[in-house]
Structures are given as C-alpha cells and as structure tokens.
Amino acid sequence: MTDQHLTPSATRVLELLGQHRILRHLQPSELQALVRGALVQKYLDRDPIFAQGDEGQSVVAVVEGFVKLSSSTSAGREVVLEIAGPGSVFGELAVINGWPRSADAQALSTVRLLAIEGKSFMRALERAPAALVELTKLLSERLQRATEQITDAVDMPAAARLAKALTQLAGLHSHAGPDGLHIDLNLSQRELGGMTGLTRESINKHLATWRDSGWVKLSDGGIVLVNPRGLRDLFAVDVPA
C-alpha cells in the first residue's frame, strides 16, 4: 500500500464523489476541502486494507477498483457483506460511533482509495442536514440487505442463492463478449460461499450443472454467464428484459 496527497486528477475524483448519495449534499467547497485534505491510498489485488477490530479514524471512498467487505463467524467462516466499487464510501459506522472496524476490507483488484479524516467528514455532515438524512437511509438499507442475506439463507434454494450472487457480481463489473456476459470480478468459491452461505461442494455442483446445460462457461479467468436471463429467473419473478 502506498499513500500520497491528491494529484491533479482531483477534478475527476470530485466529479465521482459528487455523485455519491451522501456527499452530493455537501457544499462544493466542503467536498473540495474533504478531498484536498484526504490521502490517496493504492493497494494491489488481494492486499488487506483494514481488519475487523482495527481503530477506525477515516471514512474510505473508492476511486478505482473494487473492495470486499467481510466478517468471520466464530467458526472462522467468511461472510461477504458488500463489494464496494468506484464511488462507494465505507467505514462511516466506525467514525460515527467511535467503534472499531466491524469488518475486514480487502482489495479485489488494484484499487485507489481516498482516506477522508473522520472528524472532518462528520463536521461537514453536521452542516448538511440532507446528507445526514441520506446517511441514515444508507445505514438502514445496509441493515435491510443484511436481513435479506439471512432470510435468503433460510428460505431460498441453494441454486437460487448462487444465481442471485452471480447476477449481482455481473451487475457490479462485467463486459459482454460473443459467448456471454463475462464477470470481471474473479471471486474464489470460498468467497462465493461467503456471499451465499453455501459450501464449496454445493457451489461446484450447481456450476457444473449450469455448465453442462450451457448456462455458464467456467475457466481459470472466471465465469461467463451464457444465459443470464435463465439465472435471474431462478430467484426473481417478472424479471425485466
């Protein structure tokens, strides 16, 4: 990991963060001050960013790349909470409450992050009531997603859970090829298990079935969704075309 002060690409960073649902409510001068006072941190693929239990003194904004946020059960099993991409902000909870980090953060690619000093972040939000309202909504939605993840593990069949995870990954970072939709985030089967609550054996079985049915293609480079509509139909009703 390397740290540096913001470079002349600050304009692009400001445009990116100015679209964030919370930060867009700040006055332009407030947002500029936060960005100029922040550090750009660069991490390589699979580098750890912070660990659960670390002191949390900064809010982190993703400028480039993708970050996995996860926690571990008492038995050591990983639970993937979120995958944060460009424009995402995380780490607010530790700053707001003065708590230790509640999750591990790991780079899923080469990433550039903006580490915003927590006290400055909070002062800026206090002067922007609309931003505080959006922060409350965001935290509520994260709670809702966590609840959905738990209920999916109880109620949703294994194949539907895996199909939902692959569809979500494709929505985050993918590109269309002649053979289908290529997922550009190369998660391990252990990490897919962390997203779905499934064992590696179950994931292997369903991927092999879908490969033999021509729904997916598998390679060392990742997963290609040949029939993304069919996968969506496993977990959704009235899926848009």
C-alpha positions as CSV (number, residue, x, y, z in Angstrom):
1,M,0.0,0.0,0.0
2,T,1.2,3.5,-0.8
3,D,-0.1,6.9,0.4
4,Q,0.1,10.2,-1.3
5,H,-1.7,13.5,-1.4
6,L,-4.2,14.1,-4.1
7,T,-2.9,14.6,-7.6
8,P,-4.2,16.8,-10.4
9,S,-6.8,14.1,-11.0
10,A,-8.7,15.8,-8.1
11,T,-11.3,17.1,-10.6
12,R,-12.3,13.6,-11.7
13,V,-12.4,12.5,-8.0
14,L,-14.6,15.4,-7.1
15,E,-17.0,14.5,-10.0
16,L,-17.1,10.9,-8.9
17,L,-17.7,11.7,-5.2
18,G,-20.1,14.5,-6.1
19,Q,-22.5,11.8,-7.4
20,H,-22.5,9.9,-4.1
21,R,-25.9,9.9,-2.5
22,I,-24.5,11.5,0.8
23,L,-21.6,13.6,-0.4
24,R,-23.6,15.3,-3.2
25,H,-25.5,17.2,-0.5
26,L,-22.3,18.9,0.7
27,Q,-21.5,22.4,-0.4
28,P,-18.9,22.2,-3.3
29,S,-16.4,24.0,-1.1
30,E,-17.0,21.4,1.7
31,L,-16.4,18.5,-0.6
32,Q,-13.3,20.1,-2.1
33,A,-11.9,20.6,1.4
34,L,-12.5,16.9,2.3
35,V,-10.9,15.7,-0.9
36,R,-7.9,18.0,-0.7
37,G,-7.3,17.0,2.9
38,A,-7.5,13.3,2.2
39,L,-4.8,10.8,1.3
40,V,-4.9,8.6,-1.8
41,Q,-4.1,5.0,-0.9
42,K,-3.1,2.4,-3.5
43,Y,-3.5,-1.3,-2.9
44,L,-2.8,-4.3,-5.1
45,D,-5.1,-7.2,-5.8
46,R,-5.8,-9.1,-2.5
47,D,-4.0,-6.6,-0.3
48,P,-5.6,-6.2,3.1
49,I,-6.9,-2.6,3.7
50,F,-8.0,-2.9,7.3
51,A,-9.1,-5.7,9.7
52,Q,-12.1,-6.2,11.9
53,G,-11.3,-4.6,15.3
54,D,-8.9,-2.0,13.9
55,E,-9.3,1.6,15.0
56,G,-11.5,3.5,12.6
57,Q,-10.4,7.1,12.2
58,S,-11.2,7.6,8.5
59,V,-14.0,7.2,6.0
60,V,-12.9,5.5,2.8
61,A,-14.1,6.3,-0.7
62,V,-13.3,4.1,-3.7
63,V,-11.8,5.9,-6.6
64,E,-10.8,2.9,-8.7
65,G,-11.2,-0.8,-8.4
66,F,-13.3,-3.0,-6.0
67,V,-13.1,-3.8,-2.3
68,K,-14.6,-6.7,-0.5
69,L,-16.0,-6.1,3.0
70,S,-16.5,-9.2,5.1
71,S,-16.6,-10.6,8.6
72,S,-15.9,-14.0,10.1
73,T,-18.1,-16.2,12.2
74,S,-16.8,-17.8,15.4
75,A,-16.1,-20.9,13.4
76,G,-13.9,-19.0,11.0
77,R,-16.3,-18.9,8.1
78,E,-16.3,-15.8,6.0
79,V,-19.5,-13.7,5.4
80,V,-19.2,-11.3,2.5
81,L,-21.2,-8.2,3.5
82,E,-20.6,-5.9,0.5
83,I,-18.5,-5.4,-2.6
84,A,-17.7,-1.7,-2.9
85,G,-16.8,-0.2,-6.3
86,P,-15.9,3.2,-7.7
87,G,-17.9,6.0,-6.0
88,S,-18.7,3.8,-3.0
89,V,-18.0,5.1,0.5
90,F,-17.5,2.8,3.6
91,G,-16.2,2.9,7.1
92,E,-18.7,5.6,8.3
93,L,-20.0,3.4,11.1
94,A,-16.7,3.3,13.0
95,V,-16.3,7.1,12.6
96,I,-19.8,7.9,13.7
97,N,-19.8,5.8,16.8
98,G,-16.1,5.7,17.7
99,W,-16.2,1.9,17.3
100,P,-13.5,-0.4,16.0
101,R,-13.9,-1.5,12.4
102,S,-16.8,-4.0,12.2
103,A,-15.5,-5.8,9.0
104,D,-12.4,-6.7,7.1
105,A,-11.6,-4.8,3.9
106,Q,-9.6,-6.4,1.1
107,A,-8.8,-5.2,-2.4
108,L,-10.3,-7.4,-5.1
109,S,-8.2,-5.7,-7.8
110,T,-5.7,-2.9,-7.9
111,V,-7.6,-0.1,-6.1
112,R,-7.2,3.6,-5.4
113,L,-8.9,4.8,-2.3
114,L,-9.4,8.1,-0.7
115,A,-9.0,8.1,3.1
116,I,-11.1,11.1,4.5
117,E,-10.3,12.1,8.0
118,G,-13.3,11.1,10.2
119,K,-13.7,14.3,12.2
120,S,-13.6,16.4,9.1
121,F,-16.2,14.1,7.5
122,M,-18.5,14.4,10.5
123,R,-18.2,18.2,10.7
124,A,-19.1,18.5,7.0
125,L,-22.2,16.3,7.5
126,E,-23.3,18.3,10.5
127,R,-23.5,21.4,8.3
128,A,-25.6,19.5,5.7
129,P,-28.9,18.1,7.2
130,A,-29.8,16.4,3.9
131,A,-26.6,14.5,3.9
132,L,-27.3,13.2,7.4
133,V,-30.8,12.1,6.3
134,E,-29.2,10.2,3.4
135,L,-26.6,8.6,5.7
136,T,-29.5,7.3,7.9
137,K,-31.2,5.9,4.8
138,L,-28.0,4.2,3.7
139,L,-27.3,2.6,7.0
140,S,-31.0,1.4,7.1
141,E,-30.6,-0.1,3.6
142,R,-27.4,-1.9,4.7
143,L,-29.4,-3.4,7.6
144,Q,-32.1,-4.4,5.2
145,R,-29.6,-6.1,2.9
146,A,-28.0,-8.0,5.9
147,T,-31.5,-9.1,6.9
148,E,-32.2,-10.2,3.3
149,Q,-29.0,-12.2,3.2
150,I,-30.1,-14.0,6.4
151,T,-33.6,-14.8,5.1
152,D,-32.2,-15.9,1.7
153,A,-30.0,-18.4,3.6
154,V,-33.1,-19.8,5.3
155,D,-35.8,-19.6,2.6
156,M,-34.1,-19.5,-0.8
157,P,-33.0,-22.7,-2.5
158,A,-29.2,-23.1,-3.0
159,A,-29.3,-22.8,-6.8
160,A,-31.3,-19.5,-6.5
161,R,-28.8,-18.1,-4.0
162,L,-25.9,-18.8,-6.2
163,A,-27.7,-17.5,-9.3
164,K,-28.5,-14.3,-7.4
165,A,-24.9,-13.8,-6.3
166,L,-23.6,-14.3,-9.9
167,T,-26.1,-11.8,-11.2
168,Q,-25.1,-9.3,-8.6
169,L,-21.4,-9.7,-9.5
170,A,-22.2,-9.2,-13.2
171,G,-24.1,-6.1,-12.3
172,L,-21.1,-4.7,-10.5
173,H,-18.4,-5.4,-13.0
174,S,-18.7,-7.3,-16.3
175,H,-18.4,-7.0,-20.0
176,A,-20.3,-8.5,-22.9
177,G,-18.5,-11.0,-25.1
178,P,-19.6,-13.1,-28.1
179,D,-20.1,-16.0,-25.7
180,G,-22.0,-14.2,-23.0
181,L,-21.6,-11.9,-20.0
182,H,-18.0,-12.1,-18.6
183,I,-17.9,-11.4,-14.8
184,D,-14.7,-9.3,-14.3
185,L,-14.5,-9.9,-10.5
186,N,-12.8,-13.2,-10.1
187,L,-14.0,-14.4,-6.7
188,S,-13.0,-17.7,-5.3
189,Q,-15.6,-20.4,-4.5
190,R,-14.9,-19.7,-0.8
191,E,-15.9,-16.1,-1.4
192,L,-19.0,-17.1,-3.4
193,G,-19.8,-19.2,-0.3
194,G,-19.4,-16.1,1.8
195,M,-21.9,-14.3,-0.3
196,T,-24.4,-17.2,-0.4
197,G,-23.9,-19.3,2.7
198,L,-23.2,-22.3,0.5
199,T,-20.5,-24.9,0.8
200,R,-17.8,-25.2,-1.8
201,E,-19.2,-28.6,-2.8
202,S,-22.7,-27.2,-3.4
203,I,-21.3,-24.3,-5.5
204,N,-19.2,-26.8,-7.5
205,K,-22.3,-29.0,-8.1
206,H,-24.5,-26.1,-9.3
207,L,-21.8,-24.5,-11.5
208,A,-21.1,-27.9,-13.1
209,T,-24.8,-28.4,-13.8
210,W,-25.2,-25.0,-15.4
211,R,-22.0,-25.6,-17.4
212,D,-23.4,-28.9,-18.8
213,S,-26.7,-27.1,-19.5
214,G,-24.9,-24.4,-21.4
215,W,-25.9,-21.6,-19.0
216,V,-22.4,-20.7,-17.9
217,K,-18.8,-21.2,-19.0
218,L,-16.0,-21.8,-16.5
219,S,-12.3,-21.1,-16.8
220,D,-9.4,-20.0,-14.8
221,G,-10.2,-16.5,-15.8
222,G,-13.6,-16.5,-14.2
223,I,-17.3,-17.2,-15.0
224,V,-19.2,-16.3,-18.2
225,L,-23.0,-16.1,-17.9
226,V,-24.2,-17.5,-21.2
227,N,-27.9,-17.4,-20.1
228,P,-28.1,-14.6,-17.6
229,R,-31.9,-14.4,-18.0
230,G,-32.3,-18.1,-17.0
231,L,-30.2,-17.5,-13.9
232,R,-32.3,-14.4,-13.0
233,D,-35.5,-16.5,-13.4
234,L,-34.2,-18.8,-10.7
235,F,-34.6,-16.2,-8.0
236,A,-36.8,-13.5,-9.4
237,V,-40.4,-13.1,-10.7
238,D,-41.3,-10.7,-13.6
239,V,-37.6,-10.0,-14.4
240,P,-37.2,-7.0,-16.7
241,A,-36.0,-7.9,-20.2
